Amino acid sequence: MKGLFFRSLIAAILLGPAIGFVGQLVSFRGGIKYEPPVSEAERQQMRNLTINEMEATLGKRRIKMTRWDLLRDSIPYSYYWKQVAFNAIVPSSGVFLGCMWVGVMEERRVRRLRLTT
């Protein structure tokens, strides 16, 4: 039983974060960035503008980003990896519990086969 526990734990440690990382990649959508970035002083000034005027002002600086551009810009930051780790909790738990369940069922089956022979 100890061997089953450790094998299940290893599978969960390896597969859970991989599933979380792939899930994070799939959930990324393209985004928008402003070049140069909007400063706090500009935000204060834009509060007095109408929405149409604000969109016209920001439209000149707007750059659409693809999924891969956004991913490339996010990978160096710790918040991205914290989110990947958070998203890996449920898949890791599922892999661990699934491996334990399959292992216990297999041991029961083997035990029943030994009793009949």
C-alpha positions as CSV (number, residue, x, y, z in Angstrom):
1,M,0.0,0.0,0.0
2,K,2.9,2.3,0.7
3,G,4.3,1.7,-2.8
4,L,0.9,2.6,-4.3
5,F,0.8,5.8,-2.3
6,F,4.2,6.9,-3.4
7,R,3.6,6.0,-7.1
8,S,0.3,7.9,-7.0
9,L,2.1,10.9,-5.4
10,I,4.8,10.9,-8.0
11,A,2.2,10.7,-10.8
12,A,0.3,13.6,-9.3
13,I,3.4,15.7,-8.9
14,L,4.4,15.2,-12.5
15,L,1.1,15.2,-14.3
16,G,-0.9,17.8,-12.2
17,P,1.3,20.8,-12.9
18,A,1.6,19.7,-16.6
19,I,-2.2,19.7,-16.8
20,G,-2.4,23.0,-15.1
21,F,0.2,24.6,-17.4
22,V,-1.6,23.3,-20.5
23,G,-4.9,24.6,-19.1
24,Q,-3.3,28.0,-18.6
25,L,-2.0,28.0,-22.2
26,V,-5.4,27.1,-23.6
27,S,-7.2,29.7,-21.6
28,F,-5.0,32.6,-22.8
29,R,-6.7,34.9,-25.2
30,G,-5.3,37.8,-27.1
31,G,-5.0,41.1,-25.3
32,I,-4.4,44.8,-25.8
33,K,-1.5,46.8,-24.6
34,Y,-0.8,50.5,-24.9
35,E,2.5,51.7,-26.1
36,P,3.7,53.8,-24.3
37,P,1.8,52.7,-21.2
38,V,-0.8,54.9,-19.7
39,S,0.6,56.9,-16.8
40,E,-1.4,57.8,-13.7
41,A,-1.4,61.5,-14.7
42,E,-2.9,60.6,-18.0
43,R,-5.6,58.5,-16.3
44,Q,-6.5,61.5,-14.1
45,Q,-6.8,63.7,-17.3
46,M,-8.9,61.1,-19.1
47,R,-11.5,61.0,-16.3
48,N,-12.8,64.4,-17.6
49,L,-13.1,63.1,-21.2
50,T,-16.1,61.5,-22.8
51,I,-15.8,57.8,-23.8
52,N,-15.5,58.7,-27.5
53,E,-12.7,61.1,-26.8
54,M,-10.9,58.7,-24.5
55,E,-11.2,55.9,-27.1
56,A,-9.8,58.2,-29.8
57,T,-6.9,59.1,-27.6
58,L,-6.1,55.5,-26.6
59,G,-6.8,54.2,-30.1
60,K,-3.6,55.7,-31.4
61,R,-1.5,53.8,-28.8
62,R,-3.4,50.5,-28.8
63,I,-1.5,47.4,-29.9
64,K,-3.3,44.1,-30.3
65,M,-1.4,41.2,-28.9
66,T,-1.8,37.6,-30.0
67,R,-2.0,34.7,-27.5
68,W,1.7,33.9,-27.9
69,D,2.8,37.5,-27.5
70,L,0.9,37.7,-24.2
71,L,2.3,34.4,-23.1
72,R,5.9,35.5,-23.9
73,D,5.4,38.7,-22.0
74,S,3.8,36.9,-19.0
75,I,6.2,34.0,-18.5
76,P,9.0,35.9,-16.7
77,Y,6.7,37.2,-14.0
78,S,6.0,35.3,-10.8
79,Y,2.2,36.0,-10.9
80,Y,2.0,33.8,-14.0
81,W,3.7,30.9,-12.3
82,K,1.6,31.4,-9.1
83,Q,-1.5,31.1,-11.3
84,V,-0.2,28.0,-13.0
85,A,0.5,26.4,-9.5
86,F,-3.0,27.4,-8.3
87,N,-4.5,25.9,-11.4
88,A,-2.6,22.7,-10.8
89,I,-4.1,21.9,-7.4
90,V,-7.3,20.3,-8.7
91,P,-5.7,18.3,-11.5
92,S,-3.0,17.0,-9.1
93,S,-5.6,16.0,-6.6
94,G,-7.6,14.3,-9.3
95,V,-4.6,12.4,-10.6
96,F,-3.6,11.3,-7.1
97,L,-7.1,10.1,-6.1
98,G,-7.6,8.4,-9.5
99,C,-4.3,6.5,-9.2
100,M,-5.1,5.5,-5.6
101,W,-8.6,4.3,-6.6
102,V,-7.3,2.3,-9.6
103,G,-4.5,0.8,-7.5
104,V,-6.9,-0.2,-4.7
105,M,-9.3,-1.7,-7.2
106,E,-6.4,-3.6,-8.9
107,E,-5.2,-5.0,-5.5
108,R,-8.8,-6.2,-4.7
109,R,-9.0,-7.9,-8.1
110,V,-5.7,-9.6,-7.6
111,R,-6.6,-10.7,-4.1
112,R,-9.9,-12.2,-5.4
113,L,-8.0,-14.0,-8.1
114,R,-5.6,-15.5,-5.6
115,L,-8.5,-16.8,-3.4
116,T,-10.2,-18.6,-6.4
117,T,-7.0,-20.4,-7.5
